[in-house]
Amino acid sequence: MDTYFAPAERADANELLAEIEIANRNPIMSGLLHSINGLLAILDEYRQIVATNDSFLKILNIDDPSESLGLRPGEVLQCIHADEKPSGCGTTKFCFSCRILPSNSKGRHWKEPFFMMSITCYAD
């Protein structure tokens, strides 16, 4: 697949559903999602969202949590570059300077199935 930065592959539908179920049933992930006030999304190894906390949904005006599941961070955050390549967020030449992906890619060394991403918003 065509990419300038991160791997372009995505989880297939069955794999994604299994990851979402695991994230929702994991007491540690559930505890983090309910205890962190900032925006928090849990990503799989393909950088797809498998769980979010209420703050994440509220700040992005997402009423149905399933609307964000399976998307990559730049896609749900409506990054101006997310649609420039067929594989979406993480695959354009601009993604190298993104501050979201490095927090995820460091976790890949641990070989864990999920990675967390937190986003800090700054007021203008």
N, C-alpha and C positions, 0 to 999 in steps of 0.2 A: 504494500500500500504506500501511497505517496505521502511523505511527511518531511518536514524540515527539522523537527525537534523530537518530540516524544513519540513512542510507538502509536500507530494509527488503529490497531485492532481494538475491537470492543467485545464484551461478553455477549454470547448469544442469548436469546430470550429465556431459555430454561436456566442457564447459568445465572443470569441476572436475578431471576425470581428466587433462586435458591440463596443467593447472597443477601438479598433483601430480607428473606425469612431468617437467616442466621443472624443478621444484624439486629433485627427486631426482637429476637429471643435471647440475645446475649445480655446478661445482667450488667456486665461492665459497660458495654456500649450504651445500654439504656440508661444506666446511672449517669454517664457522662452527658448524654443528650439532655437529661432532665436537670442537671446541676450546673451546667455552664450557661451563663447569661448571654455571652457573645454569640455570634453566628458560628454554627458548627455544622459541618457535613462530613459524613463518613464515606470514603471513596473505596472502590475496589481496585484491584491491580491494573485495571484498564482506565482508571481515573473517572469512573462513572459513579454517580451518587447512589448510594444504597440506603442511606438514612440521613435525616436532618433533625435539628432541634426546632422548637417552636419559634425561637428568635429569628432563625434563618428564614422560615416561611413567612413570618410576620413582616420583616423588613423588605422582603421581595414581593409582598402582596400576593402570596400563593395561598389560595384557599384549600386546595386539595393537594396534600403532600405527594400523591402519586404523580403529579405534574412534573416534579423535579427528579423523580427516580429514573435512573438510567442515563440522565444527561450528564455532561461534563461541566465543571464549574463555569467556564466561560460561556457555555450555552445557556445555563440558567441565569447567569448574571448579565446576559446579553452583551457580551464583549463584541466590539466592532469587528474583530478579526475571526470570531468563532466560525463563521460560515464561508471563509475564504478558501478553505480546502474541503474536499468531500468528507474527510474523516473528522472535521470539526476541531474543537478546542484542543490545544496542545500540539497541533501539527503544522502551524503556519510559521513563517520566518520571524514573526513578531513574538511568538511564544517563548523564545529564549530569554527574553527580558521580563516575562511575567513573574509576579511574586507569588502566585498560587502554586504553580507546578513544582518548584523546588522543594516545598515543604512535603509534597507527596513523594517525589522521587527519592528522597533520602530514606524513606521508610522501606523502599524496595530491598535494601540490603538485609533487612530482617526476615525476609521471606514470609511475612504475615499476610493474610488474605485481605485485610482492610487497612486503610490509612485514613488519618483524620486531617481535615483542613479547617483552619479557622481563618476568618476574614476580619480584619479590623477596618472599620469605616471611619473616615476623617471628615469632619464638617469643613466646608469651604470657608 
